[in-house]
Every structure is written in C-alpha cells, then in structure tokens.
Amino acid sequence: MLTPTLVVAGTDSRSMEPVSEDVYRFMPMHFSLKESAMIHGTNEHMAIDSFKRMIDFYARLIATSAG
C-alpha cells in the first residue's frame, strides 16, 4: 500500500533553509498498516529493511541530483 503524506511536524529541515535552496520534507518509509499504528507510540521503531530502503532512496536521490 502506498500512502503519500506530508510531514507537518517541526523537523530539522527548517534549519537547512538558510544553506540550501532544495529542502525535501518527506521520508520514503515502508510500513504495514500494523506497523503504522506504532508511530509516535510506545517502543516506536522501524524494520531494518525499511531503514535500508530509505537510505538507498536518499543515496540514489543525491547521486542523480548532483548532475
């Protein structure tokens, strides 16, 4: 299931605005419906595979955006 959402919380991205014209406010995270229930809950965590996929996504984004 794919669900696009906006990050509406205050994140560290706001401190990057003075040094970058491109600040991305999204996280490509993969959660099942059950896993999404624990966000901001007790024992909040993410699976290592999901974390690795997120890192791989950002690595590809940086590599392809650099020109």
Distance bins in CASP14 RR format, pairs under 12 A and 6 or more apart:
PFRMAT RR
TARGET T0000
AUTHOR 0000-0000-0000
RMODE 2
METHOD distances of the structure
MODEL  1
1 30 0 0 0 0 1 0 0 0 0 0 0
1 31 0 0 0 0 1 0 0 0 0 0 0
1 32 0 0 0 0 1 0 0 0 0 0 0
1 33 1 0 0 1 0 0 0 0 0 0 0
1 34 0 0 0 0 0 1 0 0 0 0 0
1 35 0 0 0 0 0 1 0 0 0 0 0
1 36 0 0 0 0 1 0 0 0 0 0 0
2 28 0 0 0 0 0 1 0 0 0 0 0
2 29 0 0 0 0 0 1 0 0 0 0 0
2 30 0 0 0 0 1 0 0 0 0 0 0
2 31 0 0 0 0 0 1 0 0 0 0 0
3 26 0 0 0 0 0 1 0 0 0 0 0
3 28 0 0 0 0 0 1 0 0 0 0 0
3 29 0 0 0 0 0 1 0 0 0 0 0
3 30 0 0 0 0 0 1 0 0 0 0 0
3 31 0 0 0 0 1 0 0 0 0 0 0
3 32 0 0 0 0 0 1 0 0 0 0 0
3 33 0 0 0 0 1 0 0 0 0 0 0
3 36 0 0 0 0 1 0 0 0 0 0 0
4 26 0 0 0 0 1 0 0 0 0 0 0
4 27 0 0 0 0 0 1 0 0 0 0 0
4 28 0 0 0 0 0 1 0 0 0 0 0
4 29 0 0 0 0 0 1 0 0 0 0 0
5 25 0 0 0 0 0 1 0 0 0 0 0
5 26 0 0 0 0 1 0 0 0 0 0 0
5 27 0 0 0 0 1 0 0 0 0 0 0
5 28 0 0 0 0 0 1 0 0 0 0 0
5 29 0 0 0 0 1 0 0 0 0 0 0
5 31 0 0 0 0 0 1 0 0 0 0 0
5 36 0 0 0 0 1 0 0 0 0 0 0
5 39 0 0 0 0 0 1 0 0 0 0 0
6 24 0 0 0 0 0 1 0 0 0 0 0
6 25 1 0 0 1 0 0 0 0 0 0 0
6 26 1 0 0 1 0 0 0 0 0 0 0
6 27 0 0 0 0 0 1 0 0 0 0 0
7 13 1 0 0 1 0 0 0 0 0 0 0
7 14 0 0 0 0 0 1 0 0 0 0 0
7 23 0 0 0 0 0 1 0 0 0 0 0
7 24 0 0 0 0 1 0 0 0 0 0 0
7 25 1 0 1 0 0 0 0 0 0 0 0
7 26 1 0 0 1 0 0 0 0 0 0 0
7 27 1 0 0 1 0 0 0 0 0 0 0
7 28 0 0 0 0 0 1 0 0 0 0 0
7 29 0 0 0 0 0 1 0 0 0 0 0
7 39 0 0 0 0 0 1 0 0 0 0 0
8 25 0 0 0 0 1 0 0 0 0 0 0
8 26 0 0 0 0 0 1 0 0 0 0 0
9 25 0 0 0 0 1 0 0 0 0 0 0
9 27 0 0 0 0 0 1 0 0 0 0 0
9 39 0 0 0 0 0 1 0 0 0 0 0
9 40 0 0 0 0 1 0 0 0 0 0 0
10 25 0 0 0 0 1 0 0 0 0 0 0
11 17 0 0 0 0 0 1 0 0 0 0 0
11 23 0 0 0 0 1 0 0 0 0 0 0
11 24 0 0 0 0 0 1 0 0 0 0 0
11 25 1 0 0 1 0 0 0 0 0 0 0
11 26 0 0 0 0 0 1 0 0 0 0 0
11 27 0 0 0 0 1 0 0 0 0 0 0
12 23 0 0 0 0 1 0 0 0 0 0 0
12 24 0 0 0 0 0 1 0 0 0 0 0
12 25 0 0 0 0 0 1 0 0 0 0 0
13 19 0 0 0 0 0 1 0 0 0 0 0
13 20 0 0 0 0 1 0 0 0 0 0 0
13 22 0 0 0 0 0 1 0 0 0 0 0
13 23 1 0 1 0 0 0 0 0 0 0 0
13 24 1 0 0 1 0 0 0 0 0 0 0
13 25 1 0 1 0 0 0 0 0 0 0 0
13 26 0 0 0 0 1 0 0 0 0 0 0
13 27 0 0 0 0 0 1 0 0 0 0 0
14 20 0 0 0 0 0 1 0 0 0 0 0
14 23 0 0 0 0 1 0 0 0 0 0 0
14 25 0 0 0 0 1 0 0 0 0 0 0
15 23 0 0 0 0 1 0 0 0 0 0 0
16 22 0 0 0 0 1 0 0 0 0 0 0
16 23 1 0 1 0 0 0 0 0 0 0 0
16 24 0 0 0 0 1 0 0 0 0 0 0
16 25 0 0 0 0 0 1 0 0 0 0 0
17 23 1 0 1 0 0 0 0 0 0 0 0
17 24 0 0 0 0 0 1 0 0 0 0 0
17 25 0 0 0 0 0 1 0 0 0 0 0
20 65 0 0 0 0 0 1 0 0 0 0 0
21 65 0 0 0 0 0 1 0 0 0 0 0
22 61 0 0 0 0 0 1 0 0 0 0 0
22 62 0 0 0 0 0 1 0 0 0 0 0
22 65 1 0 0 1 0 0 0 0 0 0 0
22 66 0 0 0 0 0 1 0 0 0 0 0
24 57 0 0 0 0 0 1 0 0 0 0 0
24 58 0 0 0 0 1 0 0 0 0 0 0
24 61 1 0 0 1 0 0 0 0 0 0 0
24 62 0 0 0 0 0 1 0 0 0 0 0
24 65 0 0 0 0 1 0 0 0 0 0 0
26 54 0 0 0 0 0 1 0 0 0 0 0
26 57 0 0 0 0 0 1 0 0 0 0 0
26 58 0 0 0 0 0 1 0 0 0 0 0
26 61 0 0 0 0 0 1 0 0 0 0 0
27 39 0 0 0 0 0 1 0 0 0 0 0
27 46 0 0 0 0 1 0 0 0 0 0 0
27 50 0 0 0 0 0 1 0 0 0 0 0
27 51 0 0 0 0 0 1 0 0 0 0 0
27 53 0 0 0 0 0 1 0 0 0 0 0
27 54 1 0 0 1 0 0 0 0 0 0 0
27 55 0 0 0 0 0 1 0 0 0 0 0
27 57 0 0 0 0 1 0 0 0 0 0 0
27 58 0 0 0 0 1 0 0 0 0 0 0
27 61 0 0 0 0 0 1 0 0 0 0 0
28 46 0 0 0 0 0 1 0 0 0 0 0
28 50 0 0 0 0 1 0 0 0 0 0 0
28 51 0 0 0 0 0 1 0 0 0 0 0
28 52 0 0 0 0 0 1 0 0 0 0 0
28 53 1 0 0 1 0 0 0 0 0 0 0
28 54 1 0 1 0 0 0 0 0 0 0 0
28 55 0 0 0 0 1 0 0 0 0 0 0
28 56 0 0 0 0 1 0 0 0 0 0 0
28 57 1 0 1 0 0 0 0 0 0 0 0
28 58 1 0 0 1 0 0 0 0 0 0 0
28 59 0 0 0 0 0 1 0 0 0 0 0
28 60 0 0 0 0 0 1 0 0 0 0 0
28 61 0 0 0 0 1 0 0 0 0 0 0
29 35 0 0 0 0 1 0 0 0 0 0 0
29 36 0 0 0 0 1 0 0 0 0 0 0
29 39 0 0 0 0 1 0 0 0 0 0 0
29 45 0 0 0 0 0 1 0 0 0 0 0
29 46 1 0 0 1 0 0 0 0 0 0 0
29 47 0 0 0 0 1 0 0 0 0 0 0
29 49 0 0 0 0 0 1 0 0 0 0 0
29 50 1 0 0 1 0 0 0 0 0 0 0
29 51 0 0 0 0 1 0 0 0 0 0 0
29 52 0 0 0 0 0 1 0 0 0 0 0
29 53 0 0 0 0 1 0 0 0 0 0 0
29 54 1 0 1 0 0 0 0 0 0 0 0
29 55 0 0 0 0 0 1 0 0 0 0 0
29 57 0 0 0 0 1 0 0 0 0 0 0
29 58 0 0 0 0 0 1 0 0 0 0 0
30 36 0 0 0 0 0 1 0 0 0 0 0
30 46 0 0 0 0 1 0 0 0 0 0 0
30 47 0 0 0 0 1 0 0 0 0 0 0
30 48 0 0 0 0 0 1 0 0 0 0 0
30 49 1 0 0 1 0 0 0 0 0 0 0
30 50 1 0 1 0 0 0 0 0 0 0 0
30 51 0 0 0 0 1 0 0 0 0 0 0
30 52 0 0 0 0 0 1 0 0 0 0 0
30 53 1 0 0 1 0 0 0 0 0 0 0
30 54 1 0 0 1 0 0 0 0 0 0 0
30 56 0 0 0 0 0 1 0 0 0 0 0
30 57 0 0 0 0 1 0 0 0 0 0 0
31 37 0 0 0 0 1 0 0 0 0 0 0
31 38 0 0 0 0 1 0 0 0 0 0 0
31 39 1 0 0 1 0 0 0 0 0 0 0
31 44 0 0 0 0 0 1 0 0 0 0 0
31 45 0 0 0 0 0 1 0 0 0 0 0
31 46 1 0 0 1 0 0 0 0 0 0 0
31 47 0 0 0 0 1 0 0 0 0 0 0
31 49 0 0 0 0 0 1 0 0 0 0 0
31 50 1 0 0 1 0 0 0 0 0 0 0
31 51 0 0 0 0 0 1 0 0 0 0 0
31 53 0 0 0 0 0 1 0 0 0 0 0
31 54 0 0 0 0 0 1 0 0 0 0 0
32 38 0 0 0 0 0 1 0 0 0 0 0
32 39 0 0 0 0 0 1 0 0 0 0 0
32 46 0 0 0 0 0 1 0 0 0 0 0
32 47 0 0 0 0 1 0 0 0 0 0 0
32 49 0 0 0 0 0 1 0 0 0 0 0
32 50 0 0 0 0 1 0 0 0 0 0 0
33 39 0 0 0 0 0 1 0 0 0 0 0
34 47 0 0 0 0 0 1 0 0 0 0 0
35 41 0 0 0 0 0 1 0 0 0 0 0
35 43 0 0 0 0 0 1 0 0 0 0 0
35 44 0 0 0 0 0 1 0 0 0 0 0
35 45 0 0 0 0 1 0 0 0 0 0 0
35 46 1 0 0 1 0 0 0 0 0 0 0
35 47 1 0 0 1 0 0 0 0 0 0 0
35 49 0 0 0 0 0 1 0 0 0 0 0
35 50 0 0 0 0 1 0 0 0 0 0 0
36 44 0 0 0 0 0 1 0 0 0 0 0
36 46 0 0 0 0 0 1 0 0 0 0 0
36 50 0 0 0 0 0 1 0 0 0 0 0
37 43 0 0 0 0 0 1 0 0 0 0 0
37 44 0 0 0 0 0 1 0 0 0 0 0
38 44 1 0 1 0 0 0 0 0 0 0 0
38 45 1 0 0 1 0 0 0 0 0 0 0
38 46 0 0 0 0 1 0 0 0 0 0 0
38 47 0 0 0 0 0 1 0 0 0 0 0
39 45 0 0 0 0 1 0 0 0 0 0 0
39 46 0 0 0 0 1 0 0 0 0 0 0
45 51 0 0 0 0 1 0 0 0 0 0 0
46 52 0 0 0 0 0 1 0 0 0 0 0
46 53 0 0 0 0 0 1 0 0 0 0 0
46 54 0 0 0 0 1 0 0 0 0 0 0
46 55 0 0 0 0 0 1 0 0 0 0 0
47 53 0 0 0 0 1 0 0 0 0 0 0
47 54 0 0 0 0 0 1 0 0 0 0 0
48 54 0 0 0 0 0 1 0 0 0 0 0
48 55 0 0 0 0 0 1 0 0 0 0 0
49 55 0 0 0 0 0 1 0 0 0 0 0
49 56 0 0 0 0 0 1 0 0 0 0 0
50 56 0 0 0 0 0 1 0 0 0 0 0
50 57 0 0 0 0 0 1 0 0 0 0 0
51 57 0 0 0 0 0 1 0 0 0 0 0
51 58 0 0 0 0 0 1 0 0 0 0 0
52 58 0 0 0 0 0 1 0 0 0 0 0
52 59 0 0 0 0 0 1 0 0 0 0 0
53 59 0 0 0 0 0 1 0 0 0 0 0
53 60 0 0 0 0 0 1 0 0 0 0 0
54 60 0 0 0 0 0 1 0 0 0 0 0
54 61 0 0 0 0 0 1 0 0 0 0 0
55 61 0 0 0 0 0 1 0 0 0 0 0
55 62 0 0 0 0 0 1 0 0 0 0 0
56 62 0 0 0 0 0 1 0 0 0 0 0
56 63 0 0 0 0 0 1 0 0 0 0 0
57 63 0 0 0 0 0 1 0 0 0 0 0
57 64 0 0 0 0 0 1 0 0 0 0 0
58 64 0 0 0 0 0 1 0 0 0 0 0
58 65 0 0 0 0 0 1 0 0 0 0 0
59 65 0 0 0 0 0 1 0 0 0 0 0
59 66 0 0 0 0 0 1 0 0 0 0 0
60 66 0 0 0 0 0 1 0 0 0 0 0
61 67 0 0 0 0 0 1 0 0 0 0 0
END
